[in-house]
Amino acid sequence: MITEVPFPPMSEDDPTGEGVVGTWFVNHGETVSAGQVIAEVQFEKVSQDIEAPVAGIMYQLVAESVGIAQGQAIARIDS
């Protein structure tokens, strides 16, 4: 089963604004555990850690420092 990991909504004032993945902590194709921190995302001057919602193999969809809209998938996990 594929689970998408979205860029979280980080601004109620600008819910469609873009942010970036600042750092990936898990490489493409690696196994992750549910609750494991997989990335740090940034929106304006705010950063937030993103945890894997399920265990499985993680596939990165966005490179570090590339703009992505809030709510868009940054990764997929195949459980």
Phi and psi in degrees as a GROMACS rama.xvg file:
@    title "Ramachandran Plot"
@    xaxis  label "Phi"
@    yaxis  label "Psi"
@TYPE xy
-97.021  129.126  ILE-2
-117.684  124.868  THR-3
-85.0525  142.902  GLU-4
-109.323  108.807  VAL-5
-85.6748  156.494  PRO-6
-69.3297  123.081  PHE-7
-71.1527  152.027  PRO-8
-67.3752  121.644  PRO-9
-116.917  -3.72125  MET-10
-145.164  117.837  SER-11
-71.3772  -27.6603  GLU-12
-72.779  -29.1249  ASP-13
-138.941  71.0123  ASP-14
-68.259  -10.6836  PRO-15
-107.469  3.77825  THR-16
-64.3355  163.021  GLY-17
-98.4475  148.337  GLU-18
-132.543  -167.774  GLY-19
-140.325  155.788  VAL-20
-81.2725  115.271  VAL-21
-76.7138  -44.8005  GLY-22
-148.754  132.884  THR-23
-91.9127  132.032  TRP-24
-100.32  -11.4038  PHE-25
-127.406  133.66  VAL-26
-80.8943  155.56  ASN-27
-54.2405  128.308  HIS-28
89.5135  -3.75966  GLY-29
-84.1014  157.738  GLU-30
-82.9692  137.153  THR-31
-124.214  156.61  VAL-32
-102.434  151.083  SER-33
-59.5947  131.773  ALA-34
89.831  -8.15704  GLY-35
-71.8893  136.228  GLN-36
-71.8181  122.691  VAL-37
-107.639  -23.5283  ILE-38
-160.037  161.546  ALA-39
-115.586  127.445  GLU-40
-110.73  155.208  VAL-41
-132.572  138.429  GLN-42
-137.06  118.544  PHE-43
53.5276  -116.094  GLU-44
-108.178  15.1962  LYS-45
-108.268  137.424  VAL-46
-124.306  154.166  SER-47
-149.259  138.291  GLN-48
-79.4442  142.843  ASP-49
-112.154  129.921  ILE-50
-103.358  150.698  GLU-51
-69.9255  126.733  ALA-52
-75.524  -21.5115  PRO-53
-142.46  165.25  VAL-54
-87.0856  149.452  ALA-55
156.023  -159.594  GLY-56
-95.3175  127.121  ILE-57
-97.4434  137.054  MET-58
-122.733  115.48  TYR-59
-72.0407  136.697  GLN-60
-107.725  -15.4446  LEU-61
-133.483  134.972  VAL-62
-78.6502  158.912  ALA-63
-59.0051  141.841  GLU-64
70.9589  8.1907  SER-65
-94.1696  132.23  VAL-66
-64.6125  139.248  GLY-67
-145.97  141.402  ILE-68
-73.7545  145.712  ALA-69
-57.7068  136.647  GLN-70
93.6068  -17.7595  GLY-71
-78.1207  151.017  GLN-72
-70.7887  131.969  ALA-73
-101.248  -21.5886  ILE-74
-156.336  163.928  ALA-75
-128.357  143.976  ARG-76
-121.347  125.163  ILE-77
-97.1261  108.692  ASP-78
